Amino acid sequence: MNAEVRQLTTSNGQWTVTLANGQVLSADYVCLASGGYPKASMFAWLQNLGHQFAEPVPSLFTFNLPRHPVTALMGVSVEKARVKIEGSKLVEEGPVLITHWGLSGPAILRLSAWGARELSVKGYQFKAHVSWLPDFNEQSLKENFQEWRRLHPAKKVLNQNPGLPARLWQFLLEAAGVKEDLRFADLPAKAENALIRNLVDYVVEVSGKTTFKEEFVTAGGIQLSEVDANTLMSKKQPNLFFAGEVLDVDGITGGFNFQHAWTSGWIAQGLHVTDRI
Ligand SMILES: Cc1cc2nc3c(=O)[nH]c(=O)nc-3n(C[C@H](O)[C@H](O)[C@H](O)COP(=O)(O)OP(=O)(O)OC[C@H]3O[C@@H](n4cnc5c(N)ncnc54)[C@H](O)[C@@H]3O)c2cc1C
């Protein structure tokens, strides 16, 4: 029909669906699959249904690091990094991509999904601690440096890349004040400590996220406690069903949001429920 629904009302077990073009439809069952709404005000046309809506907040976004020097490494990705949000329990390990605006990649997107509400409360202003070598900690890396210094005193530090993309390794060396031609024997303890910290606890100030349009999913929507999980029928309005992102369900990356939309659509359309066939 390709038409906007303006209103849903029910009376004596019958649903009335009013379209924007003025057309009025009558239905025994209604399935609401309007997707996620990014603003609470967009749920206004559903207010009369008596449902509670979990405040919508964006999910699956990337972190902005305005004017941060690391963004010069745009396009560099690290297969396994650990990112922790300061002052929270949010921590994720996985691929991280450096972009021209900040940090992206699966580990960041997962953090944004698990932390959708918490990061929204922080106004998307927080510190993130990145370990580019999550299999090491400060102590184990220090032991490695001691070993390298002992075994290869004449070797340039630059040539002892611990497995990072070359541009990132050079960047972290420079940030720690380690010159390109510096040899292990001449590496000052202060610079070594700074380099080790950069490798396992690189702190960035996140300020903002990618804009709404680039986001994939909205967390929030119809509260799940008001919906029968077996049929996805409203507990408030008989014969009103919900499917997809309009429900307060959001998933991490990996197709889980599509899967939820399809599966909930299949459940809501009720072909598995004999009295609706
Ligand atoms: C750019 C982008 C990329 C994505 N990539 C992925 C991915 O790779 N993997 C993944 O799992 N998920 C992904 N998602 C998320 C996924 O697309 C959604 O979770 C999924 O499409 C939700 O399905 P839905 O049917 O609930 O809602 P939608 O697909 O949003 O469909 C809802 C439809 O209802 C219409 N509608 C809304 N209100 C009304 C109204 N009042 N009257 C009539 N029609 C109305 C809307 O216009 C829309 O056409 C992506 C999303 C975006 C935006």
Ligand as a Chemical Component Dictionary entry (heavy atoms), coordinates in Angstrom:
data_LIG
# 
_chem_comp.id                   LIG 
_chem_comp.type                 NON-POLYMER 
_chem_comp.pdbx_formal_charge   0 
_chem_comp.three_letter_code    LIG 
# 
loop_
_chem_comp_atom.comp_id 
_chem_comp_atom.atom_id 
_chem_comp_atom.alt_atom_id 
_chem_comp_atom.type_symbol 
_chem_comp_atom.charge 
_chem_comp_atom.model_Cartn_x 
_chem_comp_atom.model_Cartn_y 
_chem_comp_atom.model_Cartn_z 
_chem_comp_atom.pdbx_ordinal 
LIG C1  C1  C 0 22.362 1.683  7.090  1  
LIG C2  C2  C 0 21.930 0.501  7.923  2  
LIG C3  C3  C 0 22.645 -0.679 7.876  3  
LIG C4  C4  C 0 22.278 -1.776 8.667  4  
LIG N1  N1  N 0 23.026 -2.914 8.630  5  
LIG C5  C5  C 0 22.675 -3.959 9.397  6  
LIG C6  C6  C 0 23.428 -5.162 9.355  7  
LIG O1  O1  O 0 24.414 -5.270 8.644  8  
LIG N2  N2  N 0 23.024 -6.196 10.126 9  
LIG C7  C7  C 0 21.920 -6.118 10.941 10 
LIG O2  O2  O 0 21.596 -7.089 11.609 11 
LIG N3  N3  N 0 21.193 -4.993 10.999 12 
LIG C8  C8  C 0 21.539 -3.917 10.250 13 
LIG N4  N4  N 0 20.801 -2.780 10.312 14 
LIG C9  C9  C 0 19.624 -2.755 11.202 15 
LIG C10 C10 C 0 18.428 -3.399 10.505 16 
LIG O3  O3  O 0 18.277 -2.809 9.226  17 
LIG C11 C11 C 0 17.184 -3.160 11.336 18 
LIG O4  O4  O 0 17.367 -3.635 12.652 19 
LIG C12 C12 C 0 16.000 -3.871 10.711 20 
LIG O5  O5  O 0 15.821 -3.437 9.382  21 
LIG C13 C13 C 0 14.742 -3.578 11.505 22 
LIG O6  O6  O 0 13.673 -4.086 10.776 23 
LIG P1  P1  P 0 12.220 -3.552 11.025 24 
LIG O7  O7  O 0 11.353 -4.248 10.010 25 
LIG O8  O8  O 0 11.860 -3.639 12.447 26 
LIG O9  O9  O 0 12.268 -1.998 10.705 27 
LIG P2  P2  P 0 12.661 -1.234 9.386  28 
LIG O10 O10 O 0 13.501 -2.063 8.496  29 
LIG O11 O11 O 0 13.174 0.086  9.855  30 
LIG O12 O12 O 0 11.278 -1.039 8.650  31 
LIG C14 C14 C 0 10.238 -0.267 9.237  32 
LIG C15 C15 C 0 9.402  0.313  8.127  33 
LIG O13 O13 O 0 8.225  0.874  8.698  34 
LIG C16 C16 C 0 7.992  2.132  8.099  35 
LIG N5  N5  N 0 7.188  2.963  9.005  36 
LIG C17 C17 C 0 7.543  3.545  10.171 37 
LIG N6  N6  N 0 6.506  4.224  10.701 38 
LIG C18 C18 C 0 5.468  4.059  9.840  39 
LIG C19 C19 C 0 4.123  4.519  9.821  40 
LIG N7  N7  N 0 3.622  5.283  10.786 41 
LIG N8  N8  N 0 3.347  4.160  8.777  42 
LIG C20 C20 C 0 3.814  3.362  7.783  43 
LIG N9  N9  N 0 5.080  2.890  7.740  44 
LIG C21 C21 C 0 5.892  3.245  8.759  45 
LIG C22 C22 C 0 9.374  2.683  7.868  46 
LIG O14 O14 O 0 9.331  3.697  6.902  47 
LIG C23 C23 C 0 10.095 1.433  7.384  48 
LIG O15 O15 O 0 9.929  1.246  6.010  49 
LIG C24 C24 C 0 21.144 -1.685 9.518  50 
LIG C25 C25 C 0 20.400 -0.497 9.544  51 
LIG C26 C26 C 0 20.797 0.589  8.773  52 
LIG C27 C27 C 0 19.984 1.861  8.843  53 
# 
loop_
_chem_comp_bond.comp_id 
_chem_comp_bond.atom_id_1 
_chem_comp_bond.atom_id_2 
_chem_comp_bond.value_order 
_chem_comp_bond.pdbx_ordinal 
LIG C1  C2  SING 1  
LIG C2  C3  SING 2  
LIG C2  C26 DOUB 3  
LIG C3  C4  DOUB 4  
LIG C4  N1  SING 5  
LIG C4  C24 SING 6  
LIG N1  C5  DOUB 7  
LIG C5  C6  SING 8  
LIG C5  C8  SING 9  
LIG C6  O1  DOUB 10 
LIG C6  N2  SING 11 
LIG N2  C7  SING 12 
LIG C7  O2  DOUB 13 
LIG C7  N3  SING 14 
LIG N3  C8  DOUB 15 
LIG C8  N4  SING 16 
LIG N4  C9  SING 17 
LIG N4  C24 SING 18 
LIG C9  C10 SING 19 
LIG C10 O3  SING 20 
LIG C10 C11 SING 21 
LIG C11 O4  SING 22 
LIG C11 C12 SING 23 
LIG C12 O5  SING 24 
LIG C12 C13 SING 25 
LIG C13 O6  SING 26 
LIG O6  P1  SING 27 
LIG P1  O7  DOUB 28 
LIG P1  O8  SING 29 
LIG P1  O9  SING 30 
LIG O9  P2  SING 31 
LIG P2  O10 DOUB 32 
LIG P2  O11 SING 33 
LIG P2  O12 SING 34 
LIG O12 C14 SING 35 
LIG C14 C15 SING 36 
LIG C15 O13 SING 37 
LIG C15 C23 SING 38 
LIG O13 C16 SING 39 
LIG C16 N5  SING 40 
LIG C16 C22 SING 41 
LIG N5  C17 SING 42 
LIG N5  C21 SING 43 
LIG C17 N6  DOUB 44 
LIG N6  C18 SING 45 
LIG C18 C19 SING 46 
LIG C18 C21 DOUB 47 
LIG C19 N7  SING 48 
LIG C19 N8  DOUB 49 
LIG N8  C20 SING 50 
LIG C20 N9  DOUB 51 
LIG N9  C21 SING 52 
LIG C22 O14 SING 53 
LIG C22 C23 SING 54 
LIG C23 O15 SING 55 
LIG C24 C25 DOUB 56 
LIG C25 C26 SING 57 
LIG C26 C27 SING 58 
# 
